[in-house]
Amino acid sequence: MKKNISFIPMDSALEIWMLEKLIKEPPKSDCAEDLLSGIRDMISGEVSSLLLGASEETELPAGILSDGILIGELEIHPKSRKVLLKGSEISLTPKEFDILYFLSQNRGEVFTKEQIYRAVWEEDYLLDDSNIMAFIRKLRKKIEPDPDAPKYILTIWGIGYKFNDQL
């Protein structure tokens, strides 16, 4: 992964749209006023970016842990870069973790090998189909109960891979 957090650039048009939307239709949230204040600070130039995060009281959707993702018996914790399977920690290389986290964040979406490469590698790297295939194979050996019949990372023949959205 390029970053441990998502960075989404905002131009002035988006800042103004969000400001107007929050003023006209404020959501029923204790955090709305803080967001409104932050956007005003961006527009005025006091700050150049905002860091958004879930509040402690936020009830998270099913499958989302306060510090990660839960899919079946697999837990992915991006802040600590830990992966647990049935409660036991799985040792992954940094790129294996990045690929797993990227696919799990986009469950059900099919990615070509090149799309996975571009999402995970920061620097130029020799893009070779066999490189991504090797990473996926090693990852499956570590997280899949049966690597020959994977249930987490699925192959979409002729296209690429996706993380199973049926778990």
TORDOLO-324615 format. One record per atom (N, C-alpha, C, CB): z, y, x; residue in one letter. Coordinates in steps of 0.2 Angstrom, whole numbers, plus 5000, padded with zeros to 4 digits. Glycine has a CB too. Example, Ala and Ser with C-alpha at 12.3 -4.5 7.8 and 13.67 -1.06 7.14 Angstrom:
! residues 2
503949725066A503949785062A503949845066A504549785057A503549895064S503649955068S503950005064S502949975070S
//
This chain:
! residues 167
500049945004M500050005000M500050065004M500650004995M499750115002K499750175006K500350215006K499150225003K500750205000K501350244999K501850194995K501250314995K502450204996N502950174992N503050204985N503650164996N502750264984I502850294978I502150314976I503250354978I501950324970S501250354968S501250424969S501150324961S500750454972F500650524972F500050534968F500550544980F500050574963I499550594959I499450674960I499650574952I498850694962P498750764963P498750794956P498150774967P498950854956M498950894949M498550964951M499550904946M498050974948D497751044948D498051094943D496951044948D497851154944S498151204939S497951194932S497851274941S497351164931A497151144924A497651094921A496451124923A497851044924L498350994922L499051024921L498250934927L499251064926E499851094926E499951134919E500051134932E499451174918I499451224912I499451174906I498851274912I499051124906W498951084900W499651054898W498451024901W499951024904M500650994903M501151044900M500850954909M501151104903L501651154901L501551164894L501551214905L500951184892E500751194885E500951134880E500051214884E500851074882K500951014878K501751014877K500650954881K502151024882L502851014882L503151074878L503151014889L502851134878I503151184874I502951174867I502851254876I502351154865K502151144858K502451084855K501351144858K502451024859E502650964856E503150934860E502050914855E503750964861P504250934865P504550864863P504850984866P504550814868P504750754866P505550754865P504550694871P505750704861K506450694860K506750654866K506650654854K506850694871S507150674878S507550724881S506550654882S508150704884D508550744887D508250774894D509250704889D507750734896C507350754902C506850804901C507150694906C506550814895A506050864894A506050934897A505850864887A506650954896E506851024899E506751024906E507451054897E506950974910D506950974917D506250964919D507350914920D505850934916L505050924917L504750994916L504750874913L504951024911L504651094909L504751144915L504851114902L505451134917S505651184922S505251164929S506351174923S505151104930G504851084936G504051104936G504851004937G503751094930I503051124930I502951194931I502751094923I503451234928R503451304929R503551324936R504051334924R503951284940D504051294947D503451284951D504651254949D503051234949M502451214952M501951274951M502151154949M501851294944I501351354943I501551414946I501351364935I502151434947S502351494951S502351484958S503051514949S502251424961G502151414968G502851404971G501851474971G503351394968E504051384971E504051314974E504651394966E503751264971V503751194973V502951174973V504151144969V502851134978S502151104978S502051034975S501851104985S502551004974S502550934970S503150924967S502350884976S503150874962L503750854958L503850774960L503650864951L504450754960L504550684961L504850664954L505050664967L504550614950L504750594944L505050524945L504150584939L505650514941G505950444941G506250434935G506450444947G506450364933A506750354927A507450374928A506650274926A507750394922S508450414922S508850354921S508650464916S509550354923E509950294922E509950264915E510650314925E509950314910E509950294903E509350264900E510250344899E508850274904T508150254901T508150174900T507550274906T507950154894E507850084893E507150064895E508050064885E507150014900L506550004902L506149944898L506549974910L505549944898P505149894894P505249824897P504449914894P505149774893A505249704896A504849694902A505049654890A505049664907G504749644913G504849694918G504049634911G505149754917I505249804922I505949804923I505049874919I506149794930L506849804932L506949874934L506949754938L507549904934S507649964936S507449984943S508449984936S507349934948D507149944954D506549904956D507649934959D506149874951G505649834952G505249804946G505849774957G504949744947I504549714942I504749644941I503749714943I504849614935L505049544934L504449514930L505749544930L504149464933I503649424930I503849354931I502949444933I503949324925G504149254925G504749244929G503549204928G504749204935E505249194939E505249234946E505349114941E504749274945L504649314951L504849384950L503849314953L505249414955E505549484955E505249514961E506249484956E504949574960I504649614966I505049684966I503849624964I505349694971H505749754972H505349804978H506449744974H505049854975P504649894980P505049934985P504149934976P505649964983K506050004987K506249964993K506650034983K506549904992S506749864997S506249815000S507349824995S505649814997R505049774999R505349704999R504849795006R505749684994K505949614993K505549574988K506749604993K505449514988V505249474983V505649414982V504449454985V505849394976L506249344975L505949294970L506949364972L505949234971L505749184967L506249134965L505149144970L506449134958K507049094956K507649114960K506849024957K507749184961G508349204964G508349204972G508849174962G507849164975S507849154982S507349204985S507649084984S507549234991E507049284994E506449244997E507449324999E505849274996I505249254999I505049295005I504649244994I504949275011S504749315016S504049325016S504949285023S503849395016L503149415015L502949455021L502949445009L502349455024T502149505029T502049575025T501449485032T502049635028P501949695025P501349695020P501949755030P500749665023K500149665019K500149625013K499549655023K500449565014E500549515008E500949555003E500949455011E501549585005F501949625000F501449674996F502549655003F501149715000D500649764997D500149734992D500349805003D499849684994I499349654989I499749624983I499049594993I500249594984L500649564978L500849624974L501249524980L501149674977Y501349734973Y500849764969Y501749784977Y500249784973F499649814969F499449774963F499149824975F499349704964L499049664959L499549664953L498949594961L500249654955S500749654949S500749714945S501449634952S500649774949Q500649834945Q500149844940Q500649894950Q499549804941N498949814938N498849744934N498349834942N499349714931R499249644928R498649644923R499949624925R498249594924G497749584919G497049614921G497949604912G497149664926E496549694928E496249654934E496649774930E495549644934V495249604939V494949654944V494649574936V495149634950F494949674956F494449634961F495549704960F493949664964T493549634969T493949634975T492849674970T493749594980K494049594986K494049664990K493749544991K493449704989E493449764992E493949814988E492749794991E494049814982Q494449854978Q495249844981Q494449844971Q495349774982I496049764985I496149794992I496149684985I495649784996Y495649805002Y495749885002Y494949795006Y495349914998R495349994998R496050014996R494850024994R496349974991A497049994988A497549984993A497149964982A497549934998V498049915002V498049945009V498049845002V497449945012W497349965019W497250035020W496749925022W497650065024E497650145025E497150155030E498350165027E497150125035E496650135040E496050095039E496950125047E495450105043D494850065043D495049995046D494350095047D494849945042Y494949875044Y494349845043Y495549845040Y494149795046L493549755045L493649715039L493449705051L493249745034L493149715027L492749655028L492949765022L493049595027D492749535027D493049495021D492749495034D492649465017D492849425011D493349375013D492349395007D493249345019S493749295021S494449325023S493449255027S494449385025N495149415026N495549415020N495049485029N495249445015I495649455008I495849385006I495249495003I495349335006M495449265004M496049235008M494849225004M496049245014A496549215018A497249245016A496449235026A497349315015F497949345013F498149315006F497849415012F497649305001I497849274995I498049204995I497249284990I497749164999R497949095000R498649095003R497449065005R498849135008K499449135011K500049155006K499549175017K499849205002L500249234997L500449174992L499949294994L499949144990R499949094985R500449034987R499349064983R500349014994K500748964997K501548984996K500548955004K501649054997K502349074997K502649084990K502349135000K502249104985I502549124978I502349074972I502249194976I501849034973E501548994968E501948924968E500848984968E502148904962P502448834962P501948784964P502748824955P501348794962D500848744964D500248784966D500648694958D500148804973P499648844975P498948824973P499648854983P498848764972D498148734970D498048754963D498048664972D498548764959A498448784952A498848844951A498648724947A498648904953P499048964953P499248984946P498749014957P499849014945K499949044939K500049114939K500649014936K500149144945Y500249214946Y499649254948Y500849234951Y499349234953I498749264956I498149224954I498749284963I497749244949L497149204947L496549224950L497149214939L496149174952T495449194954T494949204948T495149134959T494549254948I494049264943I493449254947I494149334940I493149194946W492549174950W491949224950W492349104948W491749234956G491149284956G491349354956G490649264951G491949364955I492249434955I492749454960I492449454948I493349414959G493949434963G494549404961G494049504964G495049444960Y495749414958Y496049464953Y496149414964Y496549434949K496949474945K497649434945K496649474938K498149484943F498849454942F498849434935F499349504944F499049374933N499149344926N499549394922N499449274927N499249414916D499549454912D499849414906D499149514909D499849354906Q500049304901Q500749284902Q499649254900Q501049304908L501749274909L502249324907L501849274917L
//
